[in-house]
């Protein structure tokens, strides 16, 4: 790692990152990822979720790097961005848990304990029609519960590719079954397949 960046001001460092200097961005990640990880872990209590949030925060920083020169207090800004990202992830997890409980309660026929076959078959058919790589990522994530990092390692692709495949697969499935199953219901059901 280039120690040159430890001798420049925070404003200069952010300006270099804003200009696309990957070495400066790498230095920024190395400088703040552990501190940020410790902070986020206190909010999430999950190493895996913490790693994903830290990665998402730095990805967000890189994707919006042109705004960095206007940040007057990077430390405070970084904590606010990471806290908001953590809260968003935690809210999503709560919604998914609540949705699972609702689905489990509502999709089981009280009389004979069978799933609504039409909805499940439509989802299974949509999953089967996915391109092979998207299908594999989707199954590893939603059915086997692997993290982006674990899927990336197993498939020899980047975590960003995993995210993109999962996003495209989910959108494809939703559009395929949109007349039968609502999007929120679908996202909960596919995790239970």
ABEGO torsion letter per residue (X at the ends): XBAAAAABBAAAAAAAAAAGBAAAAAAAAAAAAAAAAAAAAAAAGBAAAAAAAAAAAAAAAAAAAAAAAABABAAAAAAAAAAAAAAAAAAAAAAAAAAAAAAAAAABBAAAGBBBAAAAAAAAAAAAABBAAAAAAAAAAAAAGBBAAAAAAAAGBBAAAAAAAAAAAAAAAAAAAAAABBAAAAAAAAAAX
